[in-house]
Amino acid sequence: MKNIARRGFQSQRGVTLVVALLMLIIITVVVVSAINSSTINLRIAGNAQIRDEARYAAQQAIEQFISSYSKFYPAPADVVTTVPIDINRDGTTDYTVSIPRPKCVRVSQQIPPRTLQCASGARSNLYCWDSVWEVTATATDTNSGVSQTVTQGVSVTFDPLFLPSSAGC
């Protein structure tokens, strides 16, 4: 009896090694796939961050652009404005934003006048002008080349001497 039990035990020694190696291979494959999955997720999050930063850079450039009345009056220039944006404030340009000539969407005389200045001109049959403009900015990341385009509308009121035809309205 001892011989039979011993023979069964000896014949199974190699099987344990094979099973242990198979389990080690399966665990290794699972760990490698988990590492690859986390690396891909990290790249996706990084790309989303760069895309969002580019959108914010374009929005910041639009805000700078529309804060100047001279960009719209007497007539917008036919040049592309380039604005360098430093997102992380380290002294180097992170995004280059280009803003072409704004488009005049609509213009109309301001009737009834909404300000004292416009009301005083209305007495002489001179009305202020309300205009709606479309400003588009494209931000490009200087390192990766990722770009985002943002379009924003802005309303600008002009004095009675404004000529809509000269502004391309």
Secondary structure, 3 states (H helix, E strand, C coil): CHHHHHHHHHHCHHHHHHHHHHHHHHHHHHHHHHHHHHHHHHHHHHHHHHHHHHHHHHHHHHHHHHCCHHHCCCCCCCCCEEEEECCCCCCCCCEEEEECCCEEEEEEECCCCCCHHHHHHHCCCCCCEEEEEEEEEEEEECCCCCEEEEEEEEEEEECCCCCHHHHCC
